[in-house]
Amino acid sequence: MNPDLAIDLFKSTVVFALYVVAPFLGLTLVVGLAASLLQSITSMQEQTLTFVPKLLAISGLMLALTPWLLRSLTEFATAIFTRMGGLGH
């Protein structure tokens, strides 16, 4: 096994994982910040005020990004399986 190829496969897997997760993390950050700001302004300290909007936002984003996620994951898996042939040499 070529160590450089193995490191490159690992690096591309980590970068792709960050690429796929970034929209969800960004949306959660924005919704959480807005909910926290709303709680600070109104002085309401209810736990569900931060959880429910995040849950709804993530669910909506998952539905919206499903085609992109499936296409990206399929392309990445195909590329990885193609490159794995070179690991045995």
C-alpha positions in Angstrom: 0.0 0.0 0.0 1.3 3.4 -0.9 1.2 5.6 2.2 0.8 8.8 0.1 -2.3 7.4 -1.6 -3.8 6.3 1.8 -3.2 9.8 3.3 -4.7 11.4 0.2 -7.8 9.2 0.5 -8.1 10.1 4.2 -7.7 13.8 3.5 -10.3 13.8 0.8 -12.7 11.9 3.0 -12.4 14.4 5.8 -12.7 17.4 3.4 -15.8 15.9 1.8 -17.3 15.2 5.2 -16.8 18.9 6.1 -18.2 19.9 2.7 -21.4 17.9 3.3 -21.9 19.0 6.9 -21.1 22.7 6.5 -24.6 23.8 5.3 -26.3 22.1 8.3 -23.8 23.5 10.8 -24.2 27.0 9.3 -27.9 26.9 9.4 -27.9 25.5 13.0 -25.6 28.3 14.0 -27.8 31.0 12.5 -31.0 29.7 13.9 -29.5 29.1 17.3 -28.1 32.6 17.4 -31.5 34.1 16.4 -33.3 32.0 19.0 -30.8 33.0 21.7 -31.2 36.7 20.7 -35.0 36.3 20.9 -34.7 34.7 24.3 -32.4 37.5 25.5 -34.7 40.2 24.3 -37.9 38.7 25.7 -36.3 37.2 28.9 -37.9 33.8 28.2 -35.7 31.0 29.2 -37.6 28.1 27.7 -35.4 25.2 26.4 -37.8 24.3 23.6 -37.4 27.8 22.1 -34.0 26.9 20.9 -34.5 23.2 20.1 -37.7 23.3 18.0 -36.6 26.0 15.5 -33.3 24.2 15.0 -35.1 20.9 14.4 -37.6 22.4 11.9 -34.8 24.2 10.1 -32.6 21.1 9.8 -35.6 19.1 8.7 -36.4 21.6 6.0 -32.8 21.9 4.8 -32.5 18.1 4.7 -35.6 17.9 2.4 -34.2 20.8 0.2 -30.7 19.3 -0.1 -31.6 15.7 -0.5 -30.9 15.6 -4.3 -27.6 17.4 -3.9 -26.6 15.1 -1.0 -27.4 11.9 -2.9 -25.6 13.1 -6.0 -22.5 14.2 -4.0 -22.3 11.0 -1.9 -22.7 8.8 -5.0 -20.0 10.7 -6.9 -17.7 10.6 -3.9 -18.2 6.9 -3.3 -17.6 6.1 -7.0 -14.4 8.1 -6.9 -13.2 6.5 -3.7 -13.9 3.0 -4.9 -12.1 3.7 -8.2 -9.0 5.1 -6.4 -9.0 2.1 -4.0 -7.8 -0.1 -6.8 -4.4 1.6 -6.5 -4.0 0.8 -2.8 -3.1 -2.9 -3.5 0.0 -2.1 -5.6 
